[in-house]
Amino acid sequence: MRDHRSLDAWKQARKVSLAAMDASRDYWKPYAAALFGQLQRAALSVQLNIAEGYALGTKKHFVNHLRIAYGSAVETGDLLDIASEKLVLPEELASEMIGNNVRCQQLLLGLIKRYRGPP
Protein backbone atom coordinates (compact mmCIF):
# COMPACT_ATOMS: atom_id res chain seq x y z
CA MET A 1 0.00 0.00 0.00
CA ARG A 2 1.33 3.40 -0.96
CA ASP A 3 -0.77 5.52 1.41
CA HIS A 4 -4.26 5.71 2.86
CA ARG A 5 -5.63 7.22 -0.37
CA SER A 6 -4.95 3.93 -2.15
CA LEU A 7 -7.45 2.10 0.10
CA ASP A 8 -10.81 1.39 -1.52
CA ALA A 9 -12.51 1.93 1.85
CA TRP A 10 -11.06 5.44 2.02
CA LYS A 11 -12.19 6.15 -1.56
CA GLN A 12 -15.74 5.04 -0.77
CA ALA A 13 -15.74 7.04 2.47
CA ARG A 14 -14.60 10.11 0.55
CA LYS A 15 -17.48 9.72 -1.92
CA VAL A 16 -19.93 9.65 0.96
CA SER A 17 -18.38 12.58 2.83
CA LEU A 18 -18.28 14.77 -0.31
CA ALA A 19 -21.87 13.83 -1.14
CA ALA A 20 -22.90 14.69 2.44
CA MET A 21 -21.30 18.12 2.12
CA ASP A 22 -22.98 18.72 -1.24
CA ALA A 23 -26.35 17.48 0.04
CA SER A 24 -26.11 19.76 3.05
CA ARG A 25 -25.53 22.72 0.78
CA ASP A 26 -28.19 21.79 -1.78
CA TYR A 27 -31.02 20.35 0.35
CA TRP A 28 -30.64 21.96 3.77
CA LYS A 29 -33.91 22.70 5.55
CA PRO A 30 -34.24 24.38 8.94
CA TYR A 31 -36.11 21.46 10.52
CA ALA A 32 -33.34 19.06 9.41
CA ALA A 33 -30.37 21.18 10.51
CA ALA A 34 -29.30 18.71 13.21
CA LEU A 35 -29.53 15.80 10.79
CA PHE A 36 -27.36 17.53 8.19
CA GLY A 37 -24.79 18.59 10.77
CA GLN A 38 -24.53 15.10 12.23
CA LEU A 39 -24.43 13.53 8.77
CA GLN A 40 -21.47 15.70 7.83
CA ARG A 41 -19.62 14.87 11.06
CA ALA A 42 -20.29 11.13 10.86
CA ALA A 43 -19.35 10.84 7.19
CA LEU A 44 -16.17 12.86 7.67
CA SER A 45 -15.27 10.74 10.68
CA VAL A 46 -15.21 7.61 8.51
CA GLN A 47 -12.79 9.07 6.00
CA LEU A 48 -10.59 10.79 8.56
CA ASN A 49 -10.32 7.82 10.93
CA ILE A 50 -9.11 5.63 8.07
CA ALA A 51 -6.46 8.23 7.24
CA GLU A 52 -5.43 8.80 10.86
CA GLY A 53 -5.20 5.10 11.68
CA TYR A 54 -3.09 4.43 8.62
CA ALA A 55 -0.80 7.36 9.42
CA LEU A 56 -0.09 6.10 12.94
CA GLY A 57 1.85 3.25 11.37
CA THR A 58 1.03 0.31 13.62
CA LYS A 59 -1.38 -2.53 12.98
CA LYS A 60 -2.96 -2.08 16.42
CA HIS A 61 -3.69 1.62 15.89
CA PHE A 62 -4.86 1.05 12.33
CA VAL A 63 -7.36 -1.63 13.37
CA ASN A 64 -8.61 0.52 16.26
CA HIS A 65 -9.25 3.46 13.93
CA LEU A 66 -10.87 1.16 11.35
CA ARG A 67 -13.30 0.04 14.06
CA ILE A 68 -14.10 3.66 14.91
CA ALA A 69 -14.55 4.39 11.19
CA TYR A 70 -16.90 1.42 10.92
CA GLY A 71 -19.00 2.72 13.81
CA SER A 72 -19.21 6.12 12.14
CA ALA A 73 -20.19 4.44 8.86
CA VAL A 74 -23.05 2.67 10.64
CA GLU A 75 -24.10 6.03 12.11
CA THR A 76 -23.90 7.61 8.65
CA GLY A 77 -26.13 4.85 7.30
CA ASP A 78 -28.76 5.44 9.96
CA LEU A 79 -28.74 9.18 9.26
CA LEU A 80 -29.12 8.53 5.53
CA ASP A 81 -32.04 6.19 6.24
CA ILE A 82 -33.76 8.93 8.23
CA ALA A 83 -33.05 11.52 5.53
CA SER A 84 -34.49 9.19 2.92
CA GLU A 85 -37.54 8.19 4.95
CA LYS A 86 -38.39 11.79 5.84
CA LEU A 87 -37.78 12.91 2.23
CA VAL A 88 -35.07 15.34 3.29
CA LEU A 89 -32.95 14.06 0.40
CA PRO A 90 -34.16 13.08 -3.06
CA GLU A 91 -34.70 9.31 -3.28
CA GLU A 92 -32.11 8.78 -6.01
CA LEU A 93 -29.39 10.69 -4.14
CA ALA A 94 -30.15 9.01 -0.83
CA SER A 95 -30.09 5.60 -2.49
CA GLU A 96 -26.72 6.29 -4.12
CA MET A 97 -25.23 7.56 -0.86
CA ILE A 98 -26.58 4.58 1.07
CA GLY A 99 -25.10 2.20 -1.52
CA ASN A 100 -21.68 3.86 -1.29
CA ASN A 101 -21.86 3.80 2.49
CA VAL A 102 -22.78 0.09 2.60
CA ARG A 103 -19.85 -0.68 0.28
CA CYS A 104 -17.57 1.33 2.56
CA GLN A 105 -18.78 -0.67 5.58
CA GLN A 106 -18.06 -3.94 3.76
CA LEU A 107 -14.57 -2.77 2.84
CA LEU A 108 -13.89 -1.65 6.40
CA LEU A 109 -14.93 -5.02 7.79
CA GLY A 110 -12.63 -6.70 5.29
CA LEU A 111 -9.71 -4.53 6.37
CA ILE A 112 -10.44 -5.14 10.05
CA LYS A 113 -10.44 -8.91 9.49
CA ARG A 114 -7.29 -8.73 7.38
CA TYR A 115 -5.23 -6.66 9.81
CA ARG A 116 -6.63 -7.94 13.07
CA GLY A 117 -5.00 -11.31 12.53
CA PRO A 118 -5.81 -14.46 14.45
CA PRO A 119 -7.68 -13.97 17.73
C-alpha positions as CSV (number, residue, x, y, z in Angstrom):
1,M,0.0,0.0,0.0
2,R,1.3,3.4,-1.0
3,D,-0.8,5.5,1.4
4,H,-4.3,5.7,2.9
5,R,-5.6,7.2,-0.4
6,S,-5.0,3.9,-2.1
7,L,-7.4,2.1,0.1
8,D,-10.8,1.4,-1.5
9,A,-12.5,1.9,1.9
10,W,-11.1,5.4,2.0
11,K,-12.2,6.2,-1.6
12,Q,-15.7,5.0,-0.8
13,A,-15.7,7.0,2.5
14,R,-14.6,10.1,0.5
15,K,-17.5,9.7,-1.9
16,V,-19.9,9.6,1.0
17,S,-18.4,12.6,2.8
18,L,-18.3,14.8,-0.3
19,A,-21.9,13.8,-1.1
20,A,-22.9,14.7,2.4
21,M,-21.3,18.1,2.1
22,D,-23.0,18.7,-1.2
23,A,-26.3,17.5,0.0
24,S,-26.1,19.8,3.1
25,R,-25.5,22.7,0.8
26,D,-28.2,21.8,-1.8
27,Y,-31.0,20.3,0.4
28,W,-30.6,22.0,3.8
29,K,-33.9,22.7,5.5
30,P,-34.2,24.4,8.9
31,Y,-36.1,21.5,10.5
32,A,-33.3,19.1,9.4
33,A,-30.4,21.2,10.5
34,A,-29.3,18.7,13.2
35,L,-29.5,15.8,10.8
36,F,-27.4,17.5,8.2
37,G,-24.8,18.6,10.8
38,Q,-24.5,15.1,12.2
39,L,-24.4,13.5,8.8
40,Q,-21.5,15.7,7.8
41,R,-19.6,14.9,11.1
42,A,-20.3,11.1,10.9
43,A,-19.4,10.8,7.2
44,L,-16.2,12.9,7.7
45,S,-15.3,10.7,10.7
46,V,-15.2,7.6,8.5
47,Q,-12.8,9.1,6.0
48,L,-10.6,10.8,8.6
49,N,-10.3,7.8,10.9
50,I,-9.1,5.6,8.1
51,A,-6.5,8.2,7.2
52,E,-5.4,8.8,10.9
53,G,-5.2,5.1,11.7
54,Y,-3.1,4.4,8.6
55,A,-0.8,7.4,9.4
56,L,-0.1,6.1,12.9
57,G,1.8,3.2,11.4
58,T,1.0,0.3,13.6
59,K,-1.4,-2.5,13.0
60,K,-3.0,-2.1,16.4
61,H,-3.7,1.6,15.9
62,F,-4.9,1.0,12.3
63,V,-7.4,-1.6,13.4
64,N,-8.6,0.5,16.3
65,H,-9.2,3.5,13.9
66,L,-10.9,1.2,11.3
67,R,-13.3,0.0,14.1
68,I,-14.1,3.7,14.9
69,A,-14.5,4.4,11.2
70,Y,-16.9,1.4,10.9
71,G,-19.0,2.7,13.8
72,S,-19.2,6.1,12.1
73,A,-20.2,4.4,8.9
74,V,-23.1,2.7,10.6
75,E,-24.1,6.0,12.1
76,T,-23.9,7.6,8.7
77,G,-26.1,4.9,7.3
78,D,-28.8,5.4,10.0
79,L,-28.7,9.2,9.3
80,L,-29.1,8.5,5.5
81,D,-32.0,6.2,6.2
82,I,-33.8,8.9,8.2
83,A,-33.0,11.5,5.5
84,S,-34.5,9.2,2.9
85,E,-37.5,8.2,5.0
86,K,-38.4,11.8,5.8
87,L,-37.8,12.9,2.2
88,V,-35.1,15.3,3.3
89,L,-32.9,14.1,0.4
90,P,-34.2,13.1,-3.1
91,E,-34.7,9.3,-3.3
92,E,-32.1,8.8,-6.0
93,L,-29.4,10.7,-4.1
94,A,-30.2,9.0,-0.8
95,S,-30.1,5.6,-2.5
96,E,-26.7,6.3,-4.1
97,M,-25.2,7.6,-0.9
98,I,-26.6,4.6,1.1
99,G,-25.1,2.2,-1.5
100,N,-21.7,3.9,-1.3
101,N,-21.9,3.8,2.5
102,V,-22.8,0.1,2.6
103,R,-19.9,-0.7,0.3
104,C,-17.6,1.3,2.6
105,Q,-18.8,-0.7,5.6
106,Q,-18.1,-3.9,3.8
107,L,-14.6,-2.8,2.8
108,L,-13.9,-1.6,6.4
109,L,-14.9,-5.0,7.8
110,G,-12.6,-6.7,5.3
111,L,-9.7,-4.5,6.4
112,I,-10.4,-5.1,10.0
113,K,-10.4,-8.9,9.5
114,R,-7.3,-8.7,7.4
115,Y,-5.2,-6.7,9.8
116,R,-6.6,-7.9,13.1
117,G,-5.0,-11.3,12.5
118,P,-5.8,-14.5,14.4
119,P,-7.7,-14.0,17.7
